[in-house]
Amino acid sequence: MSSGSAGVRVVAVVVTYNRRELLTEALDALAAQTRPPDELIVVDNASTDGTAALVRDRYPDVDLLELATNTGGAGGFAAGIAHALRTAPVDGGPVDGGPVHGGPVHGGPDERPTLIWLMDDDTVPEPGALAALLDARERAPGDPVLVASRVVWTDGRDHPMNTPRVKPGASRAELAAAAEAGCVPIRSASFVSVLIDAAAVLERGLPVADYFLWNDDFEFTTRLLRGRTGLHCPASVVVHKTGTFGGTDADPGDRFYYEVRNKLWLFTRSRGLAPAERVLYAGSTVRRWARTYARSRDRAVLRRGLRAGVRDGLRRRPRPTEDVISAAMRRYDP
């Protein structure tokens, strides 16, 4: 894909699983960007609905990465980022937990700094979404390692599931510097349209693939942003086509297990949060769990998820990311 502008190389990574129609919307929107990405990687998480065939037939320029097992959003983004880093023109060796089957990462023929644009298959960016992220990054003082889009639902409302909060304790200087670029400083972001610096990933590591789903983006982005600058850019707009409109305290049903287990892994094993932040976010988490439980129509399911999540979160540790995504790739291509 032609970049349409100089200075940086942008690799878009889209993770998909059994959502052909939504993926088609996302890929068409990426092709229609006023500043298209230079490369596009689609990670197919072992879809069974013909997704891989559709991508090969309709989007021949897309770099399709097919996994043999569904590794969830966490594994899909870890595999996609690792794949993007194989040719990233940034200094350094392998990232923590990858890249799989790749060895050290060296500069390629394109020596522009590499940025990686992450999104789910139900994310439809407006035509100027990437251009706005790049403009904010260029205008911001210093070197932000992450810039996140404004995420709206299908009716134009800000999507509460993907709305970053202003960085707790941000100084007046930080707020003013971000405002110069039309942004606000943030401490975390979701995988629904976030532009990250490949060099920061080489230093801080890939997403933890064993999270499977939930909190993987929070853990990854807090780890990238600890001691660094991240921005929320309202001028970059994407539509998140979730089935329902709701926030993080909506009843998750059986998925509550992953919320509990992964939060315990985050608070006890991740390097993303400082000690004071662990206390702050742990308190916020407990309050949100209480609201979720109070509103649930099937509290027995949540109690089972809580018990199993606490057990596995305390007794187990996440498997190494390279092991998770290497196994998926080996089973696909022995």
N, C-alpha and C positions, 0 to 999 in steps of 0.2 A: 504493500500500500504506500502511496505517496504521502509524505508527511505534510506538505503544504507550508511548512515553516522550518527554519533552521534552529540549531542550538541544542536540542535534546532529541533523543530517540524514545518513542513511546511504544511499549508493548502492552496491548490489552489482553487480559486473561478473563475468560468467561467460563464459569463452572456450571454444568448442566446435568440434569437427571430426569428423564421421562417427561420433558415439557417441550416438545417439538414446536408447537405453535408460538409459545412465548419466546423460545430461543430465536425463532425466525424474526420476530419483531425486534429483538435485541440486536441481532446481527445486521439487519437492515438499517437500524438507527445508527449503528457504529459506522456503517459505510456512508451514511449521509452526514457525518460530522463535517462542520466547516473546516476543522483541522483534524483529518482522520488519523488514527494511530498508524504507526509505521509497520507494525506487525500485529497479528491477531491470533491468539491461541485459544482454542476451545477444548476444555477438559470434559470428556464424556465419562461420567461416573457409572459406567456399566449399564447404560439405559437399555430398556427392552422394547422401546417403541419405534425403533428405526432412526433414532436421532443421528447416529454416526453416518448412516447411508445418506441421510438428508444433507448433512454438512458436506460430505464428499461430493455429492452431485450438484448441489446448488451454490456452494461456496468453495470453489476449488482453490482459492488463494489462502484459505484459512489453514493454519497449522493445527491439525486435529490430533489430540492426545487421548487415546482410548485406554481406559482402565478396565481391568477384568472384574473388579469387585467395586461395590459402592463404598467409597471411603468417606462419604459425607462432604459437607462443605469444607471442613478443616483439611481433610486429605486432598480434596480436589484443588484447593487453592495452594496448598503446599507443593503438590506435584506441578501445577501450572507455573508457579513462581520459580521453582527449581528449573523447569524447562526453559523459562525465559532467561534465567541467569547463565545458562550454558554459553551463550554468545554475548553476554552483556559486557560492553567495553568499560569495565570498572576494575580497579586494582584489587588484589586479594586472592585468597584461596577459597576452598569450599566453605559454604555457610554451615552453621551448626545444624545438623540434621539433613544435609544435602549439599549440593544437588545430587540426585541419584544417578548412578551410572555415568557421572560426568567428570570426575576429577576436578582439578583446580580450574577456577574461572579466570580466563585471561581476556584481554581486549581483542575484539574482532576487527574487521576491515573498517567498520563504521565506528569511529572513535568518539562520537557524541555521548555524553552522559545518558544513561538509561533510566527511564521512569517506567513503572509498571502500573497499569490502570486496571483495578480489580472490580468485578461485578458479578452478580448472580444472573441466571438465565431469565429471571422475571423482571429485570431492570431495563428500562427503555430510556436512554439518554436523549434529551432534546438536542437539536443540531449544534448548538454552541457550547455543549457541556464540557468537552475536553478543552476547547480554546479558553474557556473561562478559568478552568483549573490551572492551565499553564500561565495565563496572564496573572492570576493571583500569586502564583509561585514566583514569577519574575519580579513582580512589584513589591513583594514582601521583603522587609529588611532581613538580612541573614539568609540562612538556607533551610527553609522548612523541609522536613523529611516526609511530610504527609500533608495532602490537601484533600478534603472530603467535600462532596457535592451536597447540595440541598436535595433531600429526598421527599417527594410528594406522593400521595396516593392517586388513584385514578380520577378523583374529583378535584384535585388540586390542593387539598389540605396537606400540611406538613405531616409526614408519616411519623407517629410517635415511636415506632419501633426503631427508627433509623435517624433520630434527631440528636446529634451530639450536644452534650452540655458544655457550656463555657468552662474552661479549665479552672478547677477550684483553686482559689488563692492567686489567680492571675494578677500581676501587678498592673498599675496604671500604665507603666511603660509598655508592657506586653500588649495590653488592650489597645493602646494607641498605635503601636507598630502594626498590629494586625489590621486595625481599622484603615490604615494607609492603603492596604491592598483590598479593602472592601470585605474583610473577613473578621472572624473572632477566633481567639486561641482556644484549642480543645485539648483534652487529655486522652481521648480515645475516639474511635470511629468504627463504623460497620463496614462489611465487605460490599455494601451496596454503593458502588462508585466512589472509590478512594484511590488517589494517585500517590504512589510511594516511590521513594528513592531507592534504586537497586543497591547502591553502596551501603545504605543503612541496613538492608536485609543481610548483606554479606557480613556486616559487623554483628548484628543482633540475632540473626537466625530466622528460619522459616516459621510459619504457623505450626503449632503442635498438632500433627495429623490425628493423633489418638483422641482428641476432643470429639471427633466425628461431627457433632453439631452443637451449637449454642456456646457462647462465650469464647469461641476460638478467635473471632475477630477482636473482641475486647482484650484478650490476653496478648495477642500479637501486636495490636496497635499501641497498647500501653507500654509494651516492651520496646517497641521502636521509638516511642516518644519520651521515654524517661530521660529527663535532662535535655530534651530537644524540643523543637518547635513544630506544632501541628496546627492546621488552620481549617475552619469550616467556611466554605465559599458559597454564599447564597446565590451568586450569579450563575453558578453551574447547577442546572436542574435536571434531575432524572425522575422518572415515574417508576415506583415500585409496585408492580401489579400483584400484590398479595391477594389471596382470596377474600380476606376480611380486613377491615380497618381496626387496628388495636395496638396497644402498647405491650411492654414486656411483662406486665402483670396479668395479661389474659391467661385463662386456664390452659395449660399446655398438655393436660392429660398425661399419657405415658411418657412423653418427652421430659417431664419434670425430673426424671432420673438424670438426664444429661445436664440439666441446669444445676442440680445439687452436686453431682460428682465433679463436674468441671469447675464450679466455683470453689470447691474445696481444693482441687488441684491448683487453681489460680492463686488462692490465698496462702497455700502452704509450700508451693513448689516453683512458682513463676518468679522471674526477676523483674516483672513489669511494674510492680507497685512498691513504693517506699513503705516503711513500717507504719507511718501515720496514715498513709493512703489505705493500707489494708484495713485498718480500724474503721475509717470513714466508709469505704465501700462495703465492708462486711455488715456494718450497721444498716446501710441502705438496702442491702440484699435481704436481710432478715425482715425488714419492714415490708418489702415487696412480696416476699414469700407469704407473709401473714395476710396481706391483701388478697393474694391469689387464692389462698386456702379459704378465706372467708367468702369469696365470691364463687367458689367452685360448686358445681352441681354433683360432682362425684369425688368426694374427699377421700374415699378409700383408695382410689387410684393414686392420688397425690401422696398419701401416707406410705403406700408401697414404694413409690419412687423416691421418697425422702429416705426411707430405711436403706434401700439398695444403694442410693447415691452416696449416703454417708459411709456405708460399709466400704464401697469401692474407692471412694475419694480418699479415705484414710489408710486403707490397707494396700492399695495398689498405687503405682506411679505410671504415668503415660509411657507407652512404648516409644523408643526412639523414632522420630519422624522418618528417617531414612529407611528403617525397617518396614514401616507401614506402607509407604508408597513404592518401595522397591519390590515388595511382595506382590502388590497389585500389578505392577508392570511385568514382573517375571512370569506371572501366571498368564498374562496376555501374550507375551512374546518370549518363550523360553529360549 
